Amino acid sequence: MQWESLNPDDCVLAPGPVNLHPAVQRALSLPMIHHRTPEFDEILARVLKKMRAVFHTEQPVFLLSSTGSGGMEALLVNTLSPGDRVLAINSGKFGERWAEMARGFGMQVDELHVEWGHAVKVGDVAQMLKDGGNYRAVLCQACETSTGVAHPVRELGEIIHSYPETLFLVDGIAALGAYPLPMDQWFIDGLVGGSQKAFMLPAGMSFVSFSQKAWKFVESAKCPRYYFDVRREKKANEKGETFFSSNVTIIRALDVVLNLIDEKGWDKHFLEISKRAQFIRYFAPKLGLINYSLAPSNSLTALSTPPVIDSQKARLMLEEKFKITVMGGQDQAKGKILRIGHMGHVTQEQMIRLMMCLGEVLAELTGSTQLKNSLKEMKIEMKGWWGGGAGE
Ligand SMILES: *Cc1c(COP(=O)(O)O)cnc(C)c1O
C-alpha cells in the first residue's frame, strides 16, 4: 500500500496539515476504547485542563468534532444574533470566509479590506469603532494563512476591550499553539484553534473558548444552533463527559501532543517554530524568493516566486520529484507565491532538504545554472546556520 512506502524524507511542510510526531502516529493507531470508560474519562479531564493552559484562560475550553471552520461557526452562533452588526477584517481567504459565514447567519457585516500581505492597521479598526458602528463583534484572524500575515491581536484586544458591547472574536486556527496568544491577557472574547495546524494532529477537531464578557451574550444569542451549542457541551464537560460521542482517537493523540510540548517546555516549542521561520526567511532570498508578507507570522512563510515562473508548477515539481508538500497561493496570489508551514514535527534536516530541493526546482524552472551551482555551498551554510544549538 502506498502509505507503507513513505520514507522519513517525505514531509508535509504545508501550513496545515503538518508532519506528525512518531508518538502521535502511534497514539492514532491504538485500539478503540469507548468514550464512557474510566480510561477515557481520565484522558478527557487531563486534556480539558491542559487546554485551558494552552489558551491561557480561566474559562472552559471546548473540544469540538469539526474542522477549524466549525469552530469559527461555534464562536458566531453562540454569541451573536441575526441582524447584529459585525466588523470583519478581511485580509485574505480566511477573513473572507468568516465574513461570508456571518452574512450567512443574517448578520450585517461591514468588511475592513486589507491589502493582501499587509496586517490590519490598528488605527483603522479604532476609527471604525469610534465612528459608531455599534458593532456587536469584531472578527479577525490571528494569522491569515492565505498571506502569511500575523495581525496585531494584542493591540486590537486593548481597543475593543473598552467597548463593553463589542466582542473580539479571533480565528487562531493557524496561530494557537505556534506562538503566544494568551486569551485572557489580550482581551480575546472568543478564540478558536484547529487540530491539523499547530496542534500537530489530523484534521477533524477544533478547540474554542469564550471570555467572561462573551458568556454574557451566550444566553441571549439568537442564531440557530444545535450541534455547536456550547451550553450543552459545558454541562456535559462539568460531568466529565462530552455531549456527543467523543473524538476518542484525536483527543487521545492530543493528550500525547500536550504531554510532549509540556515536557519540552512551551517557550522552547515556540522558539523552535520561530527558528524555522527565521531559517526560511534568511535563505529564501538566496534562492530568488522574496518575502510576500510585510508582517510575517511564525506559523508559515509566504514567498513570492520570480515573475518568470508559475509557483504552482514549483510546488507540484517539489511534490512529484521530492515528496515534499508546500502550498501555493490562492486567488490573487495564485501562481505567484509559495507558502511554507513551520508547524508540526519537523527536523533541521528536513528544513535543509526542503531548501535544497526547492533550490533545484527553481534552478530548473528558471534555467539558472548560477543557482544550481551555488546550492552545494549553500548547504554547508545552512548546516552552519543551525549550528547554534536551536535544538530539535
Ligand atoms: C486552516 C484555517 C482555517 C480553516 O480550517 P479548516 O480546518 O480547514 O476548517 C481557518 N482559518 C485559518 C486562519 C486557517 O489557517
Ligand as a Chemical Component Dictionary entry (heavy atoms), coordinates in Angstrom:
data_LIG
# 
_chem_comp.id                   LIG 
_chem_comp.type                 NON-POLYMER 
_chem_comp.pdbx_formal_charge   0 
_chem_comp.three_letter_code    LIG 
# 
loop_
_chem_comp_atom.comp_id 
_chem_comp_atom.atom_id 
_chem_comp_atom.alt_atom_id 
_chem_comp_atom.type_symbol 
_chem_comp_atom.charge 
_chem_comp_atom.model_Cartn_x 
_chem_comp_atom.model_Cartn_y 
_chem_comp_atom.model_Cartn_z 
_chem_comp_atom.pdbx_ordinal 
LIG C1 C1 C 0 -6.839  26.337 8.104 1  
LIG C2 C2 C 0 -7.529  27.562 8.521 2  
LIG C3 C3 C 0 -8.923  27.640 8.608 3  
LIG C4 C4 C 0 -9.828  26.521 8.159 4  
LIG O1 O1 O 0 -9.714  25.410 8.908 5  
LIG P1 P1 P 0 -10.403 24.044 8.423 6  
LIG O2 O2 O 0 -9.869  23.088 9.441 7  
LIG O3 O3 O 0 -9.944  23.767 7.032 8  
LIG O4 O4 O 0 -11.871 24.233 8.516 9  
LIG C5 C5 C 0 -9.488  28.808 9.061 10 
LIG N1 N1 N 0 -8.733  29.855 9.407 11 
LIG C6 C6 C 0 -7.402  29.819 9.322 12 
LIG C7 C7 C 0 -6.636  31.032 9.720 13 
LIG C8 C8 C 0 -6.756  28.680 8.883 14 
LIG O5 O5 O 0 -5.423  28.651 8.787 15 
# 
loop_
_chem_comp_bond.comp_id 
_chem_comp_bond.atom_id_1 
_chem_comp_bond.atom_id_2 
_chem_comp_bond.value_order 
_chem_comp_bond.pdbx_ordinal 
LIG C1 C2 SING 1  
LIG C2 C3 SING 2  
LIG C2 C8 DOUB 3  
LIG C3 C4 SING 4  
LIG C3 C5 DOUB 5  
LIG C4 O1 SING 6  
LIG O1 P1 SING 7  
LIG P1 O2 DOUB 8  
LIG P1 O3 SING 9  
LIG P1 O4 SING 10 
LIG C5 N1 SING 11 
LIG N1 C6 DOUB 12 
LIG C6 C7 SING 13 
LIG C6 C8 SING 14 
LIG C8 O5 SING 15 
# 
